Amino acid sequence: MRFLASLLGMVILAPLSQAAAQAPADPGFGGLAGIVPIAVAAGKKIKLTGYIKTDRVEGPNRSPGYAGLWWRGDRDGNPPAFDNMAGRGASGTSAWRRYQVQLSMPKDVTNINFGVLLGGGGTAWFADLKIEIDDQPYTTEMFDAGLTSSPPLGFKYVGKAYEWAVDSFVLYNGKPTFRIRR
């Protein structure tokens, strides 16, 4: 009987301990990344707005995690323009709220990326992204700013330990939303 209990313990606990050993110490982040053409936004004021709702978003060891919007302009591998809402994004459990990130993009950037992210664990929903360049709406068929196509057109997934999906059950203004969960 003792042998059976020991064997059962090895069979059940071994996968759990292996998973714990393979799990990263820091949950990191997961999100979506899109590109805005340099010719359209370099040297201009850029703004990204969108709506975010969260459920139990937190970082490692109950430190603050967050869900946010982000912009990044690169030059020679360095980001002279960067904002990912660290310290001011949606956290914990929150209702739908409008957020924005705004930057002055240097003229000499070589790449301009933007998107949504979940830093830490929990669930975040995103909806109704809008881009403005020099206070004028920017629209294009290059990406799905409503985040309702699956996968969202023009975006790539970032963060291997996260799940992404268009969510037809959590709606914003009657439309599906985009969910990131860890």
C-alpha positions as CSV (number, residue, x, y, z in Angstrom):
1,M,0.0,0.0,0.0
2,R,2.8,2.4,0.9
3,F,4.5,1.6,-2.5
4,L,1.2,2.4,-4.3
5,A,0.9,5.7,-2.5
6,S,4.5,6.6,-3.3
7,L,4.0,5.6,-6.9
8,L,0.8,7.6,-7.2
9,G,2.5,10.6,-5.6
10,M,5.3,10.4,-8.2
11,V,2.8,10.1,-11.1
12,I,0.7,13.0,-9.9
13,L,3.3,15.3,-8.4
14,A,6.1,14.9,-11.0
15,P,4.2,16.7,-13.8
16,L,3.4,19.6,-11.3
17,S,7.0,19.9,-10.2
18,Q,8.2,19.8,-13.8
19,A,5.8,22.5,-14.7
20,A,6.8,24.7,-11.8
21,A,10.5,24.2,-12.7
22,Q,9.8,25.2,-16.3
23,A,7.5,28.2,-15.4
24,P,9.3,31.6,-15.7
25,A,9.9,33.5,-12.5
26,D,8.5,36.7,-13.9
27,P,5.2,36.4,-15.8
28,G,6.4,39.0,-18.3
29,F,3.8,40.3,-20.8
30,G,1.7,39.3,-23.7
31,G,0.0,41.4,-26.3
32,L,-0.5,42.4,-29.9
33,A,1.9,44.4,-32.0
34,G,1.1,46.4,-35.1
35,I,3.1,48.7,-37.4
36,V,2.4,52.2,-38.6
37,P,4.4,53.3,-41.7
38,I,7.3,55.6,-40.9
39,A,6.2,57.9,-43.8
40,V,2.9,58.4,-42.0
41,A,4.0,59.1,-38.4
42,A,7.7,60.0,-38.2
43,G,8.2,63.5,-36.8
44,K,4.6,63.8,-35.7
45,K,2.5,63.7,-32.6
46,I,0.8,60.3,-32.4
47,K,-2.0,59.1,-30.1
48,L,-3.5,55.7,-29.5
49,T,-6.8,55.4,-27.6
50,G,-8.8,52.4,-26.6
51,Y,-11.0,50.8,-24.0
52,I,-9.7,48.3,-21.4
53,K,-11.5,46.1,-18.9
54,T,-9.7,43.7,-16.5
55,D,-10.3,40.8,-14.2
56,R,-7.7,39.9,-11.4
57,V,-4.7,41.5,-13.2
58,E,-1.7,41.3,-11.0
59,G,2.1,40.8,-11.3
60,P,4.3,38.2,-9.6
61,N,3.9,37.8,-5.9
62,R,0.8,40.0,-5.9
63,S,2.7,43.0,-7.2
64,P,0.9,45.3,-9.5
65,G,0.4,44.0,-13.0
66,Y,-1.4,46.0,-15.6
67,A,-3.1,46.1,-19.0
68,G,-2.3,49.0,-21.3
69,L,-1.8,50.5,-24.7
70,W,1.7,51.1,-26.1
71,W,3.8,53.0,-28.7
72,R,7.4,52.4,-29.6
73,G,9.6,54.2,-32.1
74,D,13.0,52.6,-32.8
75,R,16.3,54.0,-34.1
76,D,19.3,51.8,-34.4
77,G,17.8,49.2,-32.1
78,N,17.1,51.7,-29.3
79,P,13.6,53.2,-28.6
80,P,14.0,57.1,-28.4
81,A,10.2,57.1,-28.2
82,F,8.4,54.6,-25.9
83,D,5.4,54.5,-23.6
84,N,3.7,51.2,-22.4
85,M,1.5,52.7,-19.6
86,A,3.6,51.0,-16.9
87,G,2.4,52.2,-13.6
88,R,-0.8,53.8,-15.0
89,G,-2.6,51.0,-16.9
90,A,-5.7,49.1,-15.8
91,S,-5.1,46.7,-12.9
92,G,-6.9,44.4,-10.5
93,T,-10.6,44.1,-11.6
94,S,-11.9,47.1,-13.4
95,A,-14.9,48.1,-15.6
96,W,-14.5,49.4,-19.1
97,R,-12.5,52.6,-19.2
98,R,-10.9,54.8,-21.9
99,Y,-7.1,55.0,-22.0
100,Q,-4.7,56.8,-24.2
101,V,-0.9,56.9,-24.9
102,Q,0.6,59.9,-26.8
103,L,4.1,60.5,-28.0
104,S,6.0,62.9,-30.2
105,M,7.7,60.6,-32.7
106,P,11.2,61.6,-33.7
107,K,11.8,62.2,-37.4
108,D,14.6,59.7,-37.7
109,V,12.9,56.6,-36.4
110,T,13.4,53.4,-38.4
111,N,10.3,51.5,-37.1
112,I,7.0,52.5,-35.4
113,N,5.1,49.9,-33.5
114,F,2.0,50.0,-31.3
115,G,-0.5,47.7,-29.6
116,V,-2.1,46.4,-26.5
117,L,-0.5,44.4,-23.6
118,L,-1.1,42.5,-20.4
119,G,1.8,42.7,-18.0
120,G,1.5,40.0,-15.4
121,G,-1.4,37.6,-15.0
122,G,-5.2,37.7,-15.1
123,T,-7.5,38.7,-18.0
124,A,-7.7,41.9,-20.0
125,W,-10.2,42.8,-22.7
126,F,-9.5,45.5,-25.3
127,A,-11.8,47.3,-27.7
128,D,-12.2,50.2,-30.1
129,L,-8.6,51.3,-30.8
130,K,-8.2,54.6,-32.5
131,I,-5.0,56.3,-33.8
132,E,-4.6,60.0,-34.3
133,I,-1.6,61.6,-36.1
134,D,-1.2,65.3,-35.5
135,D,-4.7,65.4,-34.1
136,Q,-6.2,63.8,-37.2
137,P,-7.8,60.4,-37.3
138,Y,-5.7,57.7,-39.0
139,T,-7.5,54.9,-40.6
140,T,-6.2,52.1,-42.8
141,E,-7.2,48.7,-44.1
142,M,-3.8,47.4,-43.0
143,F,-5.1,46.5,-39.5
144,D,-8.3,45.8,-37.6
145,A,-8.5,48.6,-35.0
146,G,-11.7,47.2,-33.6
147,L,-9.8,44.0,-32.8
148,T,-12.8,41.9,-33.8
149,S,-11.2,39.7,-36.5
150,S,-9.5,36.5,-35.5
151,P,-6.6,36.9,-35.5
152,P,-6.8,40.7,-35.6
153,L,-5.7,41.8,-39.1
154,G,-2.3,43.4,-39.2
155,F,-1.2,42.4,-35.7
156,K,1.1,39.8,-34.4
157,Y,0.9,38.0,-31.1
158,V,3.7,38.7,-28.5
159,G,4.3,36.6,-25.4
160,K,4.4,32.8,-25.5
161,A,2.7,32.1,-22.1
162,Y,-0.5,34.0,-22.9
163,E,-3.8,33.1,-24.6
164,W,-5.5,35.4,-27.1
165,A,-9.0,35.3,-28.5
166,V,-11.8,37.4,-29.9
167,D,-14.4,37.3,-27.1
168,S,-18.0,37.2,-28.3
169,F,-19.3,37.0,-24.7
170,V,-17.7,40.1,-23.3
171,L,-18.9,42.9,-25.5
172,Y,-18.1,46.6,-25.8
173,N,-20.9,48.7,-27.4
174,G,-22.5,45.5,-28.6
175,K,-19.3,44.3,-30.4
176,P,-16.9,41.4,-29.6
177,T,-13.7,42.4,-27.8
178,F,-10.1,41.1,-27.8
179,R,-9.1,39.1,-24.7
180,I,-5.6,38.3,-23.4
181,R,-5.3,35.9,-20.5
182,R,-2.6,34.3,-18.4
